[in-house]
């Protein structure tokens, strides 16, 4: 499995102020990425690479990763 996110992936549109906290945005974007096959089973999801992909800081990405882990993903 690749250890980093490939550059050919399209990042979702950036969160707008009305869309809620950036942690929710990161969680939803990563959940969509899992559902649509952007992230492969067993692939390591690195916060640095995901934050660059989404164009946001690492803190909301880590919040989203914790939620995914709590969901069993």
N, C-alpha and C positions, 0 to 999 in steps of 0.2 A: 504494500500500500504506500502511496506517496505520503511524504511527511509534511509537505507544504501545499498551500493552495496554488493551483495553477493560474497563470495570468489570464488565460482565456475566459475565465468565469466572469460573468456580468454581475456586478454588485447591484443590489436593489436600489431604488431611488432613496436618497437620504431622507431621514425622518424630518417631518415638519413639526413646528412647535405644537400644533394642535393634535399631533399623532400620539402624544404621551411621552413618558420618560424614555431616554435612549436605551435603557436596559430592556424595556419592553420591545423596542424596535430591534435590538440585537437578537433577542430571543426569537422573535417572530421571523426574522431574516434567516437565522440559522435553522429554525424548524422547517421553513420552506426549502432551504438548501438540502436538508436531510430528505424531505418528502420528494423533491424533484430529482434527486440523484447527484446534486452538486457535490455533496459529501458522501463518499462511499462507505459501506459498512467496514468498521475497523479502522478507518482513517483517523489519524490524530488531528484534533481540531486545536490549532495553536492560536492563542489570543492575539499575538502580534500580527500574524498573517490575516486573521479575520478582521482586526481593527483597521488594517490598511485596506482590505477588500470593501469594508463598509464605510470607510472614511470617518470613523469615530475613534475616540480614545479607548484604551484597553479596559478601563474600569467597567463601562456598561457591557462590554463583551464578556468579561469575567462574570458579571451578574447573570447574563444570559446563559453562559455555560453552566453555572451552578443550577439554574432552573432546569436546564435540559437534563442534567445529572439527577436532580430530584425527581424528574419525570421518568427516570429509568432509561433515558436515551444516552 
